[in-house]
Amino acid sequence: MTTKQIAIVALLATGVIACQEKKGHSGENRLKSNDTINTTVMPEEDITVVPFQVEGGGWGFDIKIGAKTRIHQELIPVILGRKTFATREDALKVGENLAQKMRTQHTGFPDLTRQELLDMHIAGVE
């Protein structure tokens, strides 16, 4: 068995034991009024945009979740050709747009359209 399979079996066994401890005389799962349910709520990690200068000129951005880089974007996405962002502000604008989509849509790699780039007035997008 792999480590992952062993962990899953251990988790299932723990769940079965916990359920059996809460069973009443009729075999139903019952919680007493003074019982507490422990839940672990993972705080949503911060999604940040970090602009950077690209070697050879221009700008790009990283989108980080916590300390981990999830998106590394050196070129303007969606358009034809290989163009970097002309300004730090343009890179930041597009990065923040994508980060906001990640926050609200809970997707790892959000979509971006050429029209959105035009609406943001990103230099180099025609």
C-alpha positions in Angstrom: 0.0 0.0 0.0 1.1 3.5 -0.7 1.4 6.2 2.0 -1.7 7.9 0.6 -3.7 4.7 0.8 -2.6 4.0 4.3 -3.6 7.5 5.3 -7.1 7.1 3.8 -7.6 3.8 5.5 -6.5 5.3 8.9 -8.9 8.2 8.4 -11.8 5.9 7.6 -11.0 3.7 10.6 -11.0 6.8 12.8 -14.3 7.9 11.5 -15.9 4.5 12.1 -14.6 4.4 15.6 -15.8 7.9 16.3 -19.3 7.1 14.9 -19.5 4.0 17.1 -18.6 5.9 20.2 -21.6 8.3 19.6 -24.2 5.5 18.9 -27.1 5.3 21.3 -28.9 2.1 22.4 -30.9 1.9 19.2 -27.7 2.1 17.1 -28.4 5.6 15.8 -25.8 8.3 15.9 -26.8 10.8 18.6 -25.1 13.8 20.0 -25.8 14.8 23.5 -26.6 18.5 24.2 -23.2 19.0 25.8 -21.2 17.3 23.0 -19.2 19.5 20.7 -18.4 19.0 17.1 -14.8 19.9 16.2 -14.4 21.3 12.8 -11.3 22.7 11.2 -11.8 25.8 9.1 -8.9 26.6 6.9 -8.5 30.4 6.6 -8.5 31.5 3.0 -4.9 32.2 2.1 -4.0 35.7 0.8 -3.8 36.0 -2.9 -1.2 38.7 -3.8 0.1 40.2 -7.0 3.8 40.9 -7.2 5.0 42.8 -10.3 8.6 42.3 -11.5 10.9 43.6 -14.2 11.6 41.2 -17.0 15.1 40.6 -18.1 15.6 42.6 -21.4 12.9 45.2 -20.4 9.3 45.3 -19.6 7.2 44.0 -16.7 5.5 40.8 -15.6 3.7 39.6 -12.5 3.5 36.7 -10.2 0.2 35.7 -8.4 1.0 34.1 -5.1 -1.3 32.2 -2.8 0.4 32.4 0.6 4.1 32.1 -0.1 3.6 29.9 -3.2 3.7 31.3 -6.7 0.7 30.0 -8.7 1.0 32.1 -11.8 4.2 33.5 -13.3 3.4 35.8 -16.2 6.2 37.4 -18.1 4.3 38.2 -21.3 0.9 39.9 -22.0 -1.5 36.9 -22.1 -4.1 36.4 -24.9 -2.5 38.5 -27.6 -0.4 37.4 -30.5 3.3 37.9 -30.2 5.6 37.9 -27.3 5.2 41.3 -25.6 6.0 42.2 -22.0 3.9 44.7 -20.2 5.1 48.2 -20.9 4.7 49.5 -17.4 4.6 48.2 -13.8 1.0 49.6 -13.6 -0.2 47.6 -16.6 1.3 44.4 -15.2 -0.3 45.1 -11.8 -3.7 45.9 -13.3 -3.9 42.6 -15.2 -2.5 40.7 -12.2 -5.1 42.2 -9.9 -7.9 41.4 -12.3 -6.8 37.7 -12.4 -6.3 37.6 -8.6 -9.8 39.0 -8.0 -11.3 36.3 -10.3 -9.3 33.7 -8.3 -10.7 35.1 -5.0 -14.3 35.2 -6.2 -14.5 32.2 -8.6 -12.1 30.0 -6.6 -10.3 28.9 -9.7 -6.6 28.3 -10.0 -6.2 29.7 -13.5 -8.9 32.2 -14.4 -9.8 33.3 -18.0 -8.8 36.6 -19.5 -10.0 38.0 -22.8 -8.5 40.4 -25.3 -11.5 42.6 -24.7 -10.7 42.8 -21.0 -7.2 43.9 -21.8 -8.6 46.6 -24.2 -11.0 47.7 -21.5 -8.1 48.0 -19.0 -6.2 50.1 -21.6 -3.1 47.9 -21.5 -0.4 49.3 -23.7 0.5 47.1 -26.7 -2.9 45.5 -27.0 -4.7 46.4 -30.2 
